Amino acid sequence: MQAWLTSVSDVAFPILVTMFLLVRIESKLTSLEAAIRNLAQSIDRKKIEI
């Protein structure tokens, strides 16, 4: 029983940390994606003006 609990805690902790970091990074990736899209549109507008 003790070995089972140790095994679960050894596996569960890294999984929880990974999930936490993925959720935090997701919002940053979404805003980065929007910024890249805006930059691409700005570049396209500049090309049209030239």
Secondary structure, DSSP 8 states (H G I E B T S, - for coil): -HHHHHHHHHHHHHHHHHHHHHHHHHHHHHHHHHHHHHHHHHHHHHHHH-
